[in-house]
Amino acid sequence: MAEAATGFLEQLKSCIVWSWTYLWTVWFFIVLFLVYVLRVPLKINDNLSTVSMFLNTLTPKFYVALTGTSSLISGLILIFEWWYFRKYGTSFIEQVSVSHLRPLLGGVDNNSSNNSNSSNGDSDSNRQSVSECKVWRNPLNLFRGAEYNRYTWVTGREPLTYYDMNLSAQDHQTFFTCDSDHLRPADAIMQKAWRERNPQARISAAHEALEINECATAYILLAEEEATTIAEAEKLFKQALKAGDGCYRRSQQLQHHGSQYEAQHRRDTNVLVYIKRRLAMCARRLGRTREAVKMMRDLMKEFPLLSMFNIHENLLEALLELQAYADVQAVLAKYDDISLPKSATICYTAALLKARAVSDKFSPEAASRRGLSTAEMNAVEAIHRAVEFNPHVPKYLLEMKSLILPPEHILKRGDSEAIAYAFFHLAHWKRVEGALNLLHCTWEGTFRMIPYPLEKGHLFYPYPICTETADRELLPSFHEVSVYPKKELPFFILFTAGLCSFTAMLALLTHQFPELMGVFAKAMSDIFCSAEFRDWNCKSIFMRVEDELEIPPAPQSQHFQN
């Protein structure tokens, strides 16, 4: 019986909620009809007459005080709403209405199973949003000593933020150290060196480790931070490769002898892959692109499971430099898969290949007359897909916004990833005739396809809310961070701003013209508080205004007399 009664109450409540949601106009007219029928028992006419008499006795000072107080209160509400929006990114009134009022109006399903499913969905979405805001190592990051430091020497600006360098230090400790380092003096020194904040202290520690033993990680640190040219860095990486390859072969033979040896082998594998990858990047920087492509292919075949380094993005960039578009398409066919995470390099390279087939003959005027062909439609759809994934890239490719040195870490779909992509791929887009023209004509059409207010995406998941915060941490202060989607002011902030402005204007007019505003207020109260709607006319308004301003009364027409 209890369950039946509970079910009946839930059904009744759901019916009431449904009726209030969809039949609110009917409810409104029913209420008006009841008020009209009960106007005599409730003495509505007498009460309205009393209110009208009370308002007619008010002085102009009351209206000055009323409008001033209203303006002050609305201004305080506006200040509080603006502060809350700047701090939390949402309106306080909207948050309260969603959190407390919507459940009362039936915004939350009452079925327990649905609640459990929705809670699981919320937790999954929360976990997804956390993973979306993950900061990744930039596959095309530059060399600190040979490139970042040289920029600082020339311009006096720091291209890397402390947050970015701290993330790199954490990566180095994760990839280049293990629990058994304290058993080897050189590795123990390097374990401390990766934690040093001062670059000179790190470099000194690396030299101290090399005095003890041929340490691969010490050579890595010197190649990254002490070498002032790419050639010097390549020379140090070759020495690191010789030392790292020996350590890898020794640990490979002992990896199954215990967890300690497994951790050491994992560390030696990371060191070897990092060295070979940076050697390939050195060859690419020095113009030996074919050699770099071969090194990257060999590395991907030797260590196919180490996808966290995203070596295929380095390979794509090098193949584009060689204009080996068939090989680029083969790499995309393997990595542009629905089960693999996307990146700006993947999406925009796919768009570039499809644009290359039609861009040399593309004309906006001709396309508007005859329509888009199948190949052109495929190219436009690929551009829309790329722009939806990262909407910041086109402004850099079209040189509508200046480029800076890419950071060592990027946030996917953020401004940092756009900078890292455009820094190396702008030349490839320029090399394809008409590609930038096609991009210029079509990229803004993407935003008409994305649902608003961006609660869900069109081809990808919604944009993470932490994009702006993470990019401001990764990018230097002298760079103007590109933000999409921009936070729009909530309705209640706009409404409060309008209300504050309106009441402030009324307060000013009432203070300057108290008698005239008093007459106007009393006239308006007579209109809205009249007992009989048929008595509404403008006679009393004009007469009061004429009396206050001492204007001779105009002759009345027969219409007003009746």
Secondary structure, 3 states (H helix, E strand, C coil): CHHHHHHHHHHHHHHHHHHHHHCHHHHHHHHHHHHHHCCCCCCHHHHHHHHHHHHHCCCHHHHHHHHHHHHHHHHHHHHHHHHHHHHHCCCHHHHHHHHHHHHHCCCCCCCHHHHHHHHHHHHHHHHHHHHHCCEEECCCCCCHHHHHHHHHHHHCCCCCCHHHHHHHHHHHHHHHCCHHHHHCHHHHHHHHHCCCCCHHHHHHHHHHHHHHCCCHHHHHHHHHHCCCCHHHHHHHHHHHHHHHHHHHHHHHHHHHHCHHHHHHHHHHHHHHHHHHHHHHHHHHHCCCHHHHHHHHHHHHHHCCCCHHHCHHHHHHHHHHHCCCHHHHHHHHHHHCCCCCCCCHHHHHHHHHHHHHCCHHHCCHHHHHHHCCCHHHHHHHHHHHHHHHHCCCHHHHHCCCCCCCCCCCEEECCCHHHHHHHHHHHHHHHHHCCCHHHHHHHHHHHHHHCCCCCCCCCCCCCCCCCCHHHHHHHHCCCCCCCCCCCCCCCCHHHHHHHHHHHHHHHHHHHHHHCHHHHHHHHHHHHHHHCCCCHHHCCCHHHHHHHHHHHCCCCCCCCHHHHC
